[in-house]
Amino acid sequence: MQQLTGEDVIRSQFVTLIDAENFYSKYSKVMGFNIRKNDIQYDNDGETYVRRWVCKREGERAKKYIKRKDRIRELRVTMRVKHPVAFRVRMNKKLGTWFVIPEHLHELVKD
């Protein structure tokens, strides 16, 4: 798994969504981070056709939770950081497989 390049990951295809999740879970552990489900999109038939996983620490806590007036418990320290790691797959209905959608969450190098 450590020898995988970004191109290897992008060219990956999976028979099931579970296979894709298992692959990324193993890959993330080798690379030193954990993942969580982030986004899901459904087609008109209600079937999942896009799924996205991100680093467990990606993002920020929603402001609506930070500024609550009716808070009972003290706000816990957040573990979230702006960690730009994501893995998105899409269903190819013709082939019946899931393929990786390239996604850049960081600034691209300027020429």
C-alpha positions as CSV (number, residue, x, y, z in Angstrom):
1,M,0.0,0.0,0.0
2,Q,2.8,2.5,0.8
3,Q,4.1,2.1,-2.8
4,L,0.9,3.3,-4.3
5,T,1.1,6.6,-6.2
6,G,-1.7,9.1,-6.7
7,E,-2.0,7.8,-10.2
8,D,-2.5,4.2,-8.9
9,V,-5.3,5.4,-6.6
10,I,-7.0,7.4,-9.3
11,R,-7.0,4.5,-11.7
12,S,-8.5,2.2,-9.1
13,Q,-11.9,0.6,-9.8
14,F,-14.1,-1.3,-7.4
15,V,-16.9,-3.8,-7.8
16,T,-18.8,-2.5,-4.8
17,L,-19.0,0.6,-2.7
18,I,-17.9,-1.4,0.3
19,D,-14.8,-2.5,-1.6
20,A,-13.9,1.2,-2.2
21,E,-14.4,2.0,1.5
22,N,-12.3,-0.9,2.6
23,F,-9.5,0.1,0.2
24,Y,-9.4,3.7,1.4
25,S,-9.6,2.6,5.0
26,K,-6.6,0.4,4.6
27,Y,-4.7,3.0,2.6
28,S,-5.4,5.7,5.1
29,K,-4.2,3.6,8.0
30,V,-0.9,2.9,6.1
31,M,-0.5,6.6,5.5
32,G,-1.2,7.5,9.1
33,F,-4.7,8.9,9.3
34,N,-8.3,7.8,9.8
35,I,-11.3,8.5,7.6
36,R,-15.0,9.3,8.0
37,K,-17.9,9.4,5.5
38,N,-18.5,12.9,4.3
39,D,-20.9,13.2,1.3
40,I,-23.3,11.0,-0.6
41,Q,-25.3,11.6,-3.7
42,Y,-28.3,9.7,-5.0
43,D,-29.7,9.3,-8.5
44,N,-33.3,9.6,-9.5
45,D,-34.0,6.0,-8.5
46,G,-32.6,6.6,-5.0
47,E,-29.5,4.6,-5.6
48,T,-26.1,5.9,-4.4
49,Y,-24.0,7.1,-7.3
50,V,-21.3,9.2,-5.6
51,R,-19.6,8.7,-2.2
52,R,-16.9,10.7,-0.5
53,W,-14.7,10.0,2.5
54,V,-12.4,12.6,4.1
55,C,-9.7,12.6,6.9
56,K,-11.4,12.3,10.2
57,R,-9.9,15.6,11.2
58,E,-10.9,17.5,8.1
59,G,-13.0,20.6,8.3
60,E,-14.2,22.9,11.1
61,R,-17.0,22.6,13.6
62,A,-20.2,24.3,12.4
63,K,-20.6,27.8,13.8
64,K,-24.2,27.1,14.8
65,Y,-22.8,24.7,17.5
66,I,-20.1,27.1,18.7
67,K,-22.5,30.0,19.2
68,R,-25.4,28.2,20.8
69,K,-27.1,30.2,23.6
70,D,-28.8,27.2,25.2
71,R,-25.6,25.2,25.7
72,I,-25.8,23.0,28.8
73,R,-22.3,21.4,28.5
74,E,-19.1,23.2,28.0
75,L,-17.8,23.1,24.4
76,R,-15.2,20.4,23.9
77,V,-11.9,21.1,22.3
78,T,-12.1,20.5,18.6
79,M,-9.8,18.0,16.9
80,R,-10.7,19.3,13.5
81,V,-8.1,20.9,11.2
82,K,-8.2,22.0,7.6
83,H,-6.6,18.7,6.4
84,P,-7.1,18.4,2.7
85,V,-7.5,14.7,2.2
86,A,-10.5,13.2,0.4
87,F,-11.4,10.1,-1.7
88,R,-14.5,10.2,-3.9
89,V,-15.9,7.4,-6.1
90,R,-18.7,7.4,-8.7
91,M,-20.8,4.6,-10.1
92,N,-20.4,3.7,-13.8
93,K,-23.7,2.1,-14.5
94,K,-22.7,0.8,-17.9
95,L,-19.8,-1.2,-16.4
96,G,-21.3,-1.7,-13.0
97,T,-18.2,-0.6,-11.2
98,W,-17.1,2.3,-9.0
99,F,-14.3,4.5,-10.1
100,V,-12.2,7.2,-8.4
101,I,-13.0,10.9,-9.2
102,P,-9.8,12.9,-9.1
103,E,-10.2,15.7,-6.6
104,H,-7.8,18.5,-5.6
105,L,-8.3,20.0,-2.2
106,H,-5.1,22.0,-2.2
107,E,-3.8,24.9,-4.2
108,L,-2.3,23.7,-7.5
109,V,1.3,24.6,-8.4
110,K,1.5,27.7,-10.6
111,D,3.8,27.6,-13.7
